[in-house]
């Protein structure tokens, strides 16, 4: 499989998981089962009343990260923050609580530098009672891997910096680093299951993971640790992109983000060609994502 297929598969995999999962976001597994049997089609609607193939903040913020990187690959974080703020100023349908709090305050202050954004993120962390460990920085981080997979130290450094723009909690940062390391291993040629096993071993006492959980043991809250563990299990326990994403979104809860994070892993491993065409054809931002994938691919393959 080509590097291009892995990069495009991972980036579009995020959006596919987001658009597929958004239909059943906030539903329980029982509610999904009663309404759909198994949810497998990109039909929109749901809590946000989306059009088929429409995406949410998971993809919007992922695209902002990609655009920031392309502005200045050597030092993208300030540009990433600006794209976040520009997006938040459009009053999007879906934006997480911590991201909303940070970006709203940053816009109010006219925040520009990375250091200033970190101050705002710390303030939001304190004002929320120390609860900034959500999955909002995890869901958007795939472009960091795709741009810097040839240099692990740079990749993990950039991943942590983009996470801290909004999520001050160390658990969120650790999840982002583990996720990027996992997908980076896959892009660099490691098979999926050994790559997941390495990630599970590297989890700390504060951020522990298992990859062989029963479905009823998988937690689907917006906590970054729960989301990454859910995605790891969906990728590890299945044998195709479609199976992984179907398992992910049918878990319920924060289904769009679990789908997006799973899509980043599965898309990197199975490649663009293995994403079902019926999903890709409906994806509203397909053309823009393919363009971003091509431009990011060229950073390491000129």
C-alpha positions, 0 to 999 in steps of 0.5 A: 500500500502506498503512503499516499493511500494511507495519508488520504485514508486516514484523513478521510477516515476521520471525516467518514467516522464523524459523518457516520457517527453523528447520526447516533451521537448521544444515543445509547446502544439500546436506542441505536439497536431499536431504531436501526438494528445496526447503523451502517448508512450515512443518512445525516439527521440525528441530534444536530439534524445534519444532511447526509454526509455533513460533518461536525466539529471533529472534521472541521477542527481536523481541517483547521489543523491541516490548514495551519500546518500547510501555512508553516510546517516548521511552526504551525501552532499559531496558525492552527489556533487562528484557524480554530478561532476563525471557525468558532466565530462562524457559530458552528452547530457542534463545538465541545464545551472546553473548545467553546470556552477557550476559543470564545475567550481567545476571540474576546481577548484578541489572542494571537500568540501560542503563549497567550492561547496557553494562558486562556486554556489554563484559565478554562481548565481552572474555571471548569473545575479541572475538567479539560480532559475531553476528546476535543484535541484528540479528534483533530490531531491526525494531520500532525501524524500525516505531516510529521510521521518521518520524524517521531520527535517532531510529530509528538512535540507538535501533537502536544502543542496543538492539544494544549491550545485548548486542553490543559489536562495532561491526560488529554495530551497523553492520549493525543501523543499515544494516538499519534504514535500509534498511527505513525507506526502504522504509516511507517509500515507496522501491522495494526495489531502489533502497533495497537499492542505497543500503544496499550503497553505504553499507557500510563497508570493515569491513562491505561488501555486494554484492547480486548474489552467486551462491547459492554465494557467499552465506555463512550463518554467524551473523556479522551481516555475512554474515546481512545480506548474505544477506538483502539478496541474497534480497530483491534477487534475487526478486520476491515475499515467498514467493520471497525467504523460500524463497531465504533458508531454503534457503541453510541454515546460520543459516537461521532468522535469515537468514529472519527478517532477510529477512522484515523487509525483504520484509514491509515491501515486499510488505505483510501481504497478500502473505505466503502465508496457509498460513504465516500460518495456522500461525504460533503467535504470529500474534495477539500479533504483530498486536496488537503491530503495531497498537499500534506503528502507533498511535505514529505514526498516532493 
